[in-house]
Amino acid sequence: MLYFMLKSKIHQAHITKNDLNYEGSITIDRELMKIAKIVPYEMVHVYNISNGERFSTYTMPGEPGEICLNGAAARKGQVGDSIIIAAYTLMEEELIEGYKPIIISVDKGNAIERVSFGED
């Protein structure tokens, strides 16, 4: 049996830009993507802590500190809003025991404060 598990989470990122006229997606600091093991065009779920909105979209790599909601997603948050970006993976049951996702905590400028494994 396969289970849908949290692969990684970028916690309390802050939206730096909205681009309603772009075709879609969320642009994320490429270094954050690398550490979170999120690849370009991968589906992520975005949870807006500031307004309660939740949506899924795909990723695009961005500049240092950049978190930009693009296209229709731009209507789901404003510059300065705090969000969680979560990526999920399918996992075989025998791999679940002891598994811990990557958790990246960032500051208000989206610089990494801490990287941990699981919700320690």
N, C-alpha and C positions, 0 to 999 in steps of 0.2 A: 504494500500500500504506500502511496505517496502522500506526504503532508506538505501543506503550503506554509512555509516558515519564514520568519523575518530574517533576511540576509544581512541587512545593514540599515542604520538609521543616522541621519544627520539631524541632531536635536537642537532646537531653538535657533535655527538659521533665520536671518532677517532679509526680507525682500528689499533689494536695492534698486530695482527698476521694473517697470511694466512696459510691454510693447504689444499693444492691442493689434497692430497691423501686421505682425509677424505671423507666419502660417500656423504656429502652435508650439507647444512644448514648454519645458522649464530649462533655463540655462543655469548651470551650476559650475562654480569654481572647479576647474579641471583637477586640481590637487585634491579637493574634497572627494570628487568622483573616484579618483585613483585609490585613495585610502579606503573609501567605502566599497570598493570593487563594483562600482556602477559604471557601465559602459555606455557610449553614445547610443541613442535610440532605445535604450532599455526603458521599459515601463516602470514608473514609480507612482506611489501614492503620496499625496501631499495633504497634510492636515494643518489648517490655519488655526493656530492657537488664539490669535487675536479676535477672529470673528466666527469661528466654528465651522467654516467651509471645509469640505473634503472633496478631493477629486483625484483622478489619475491622469497621467500624461506621459510623454516620453522625454528623455534627457538630451541635452546638447552641452558640450563642454564650453566653459566660459573663462573669463579673466579672473585673477586673484580677487577674492572677496565677493564676486558677482553671484547674485541669485536673482534671476529675472523671470517673471511670469510672461509668457508669450501667447499671442492669439487669444482664443476664448478664455484661457486660464487667467489672463490679465484681469478679468472681471472678478476673480475669486480672492483677490487680496490687494492691498495697497502697499506702497513703499513704506518700510518700517515695520510692517506686520511680522510677527514671529511665527515660524512654521516648522513642522517636522517633515522631513523627506524620508520615506521608507521604501526600501527595495525588498522584494520577497523572492524566494526560490522554492522549488519542489525538492523534497528530500525523502529518501527511502527511510522507512521506519527504523532499520537497524543503525542508521547514522545519527539518530536524534539524541540518544543518551549522551550527555556531556556537551552537546552542541551549544555554542554561544555566538550570537550575532555580533557584528562590529557596531559599536555605538560611538559616534563622534559628537562631542559637545563643542559648540563654537561660541565666540563672544559676539557682541553687537556688530562688529565689522566682519563677521563670518570667518575670523581666524580661528584655527584649532586651539581649544583650551585643553582637551583631553580626548584620548582614544582608549576605549575599554572594550571588553568582550562580555556581553550579557548585561543585565541590569544590576550591576554590583552596587 
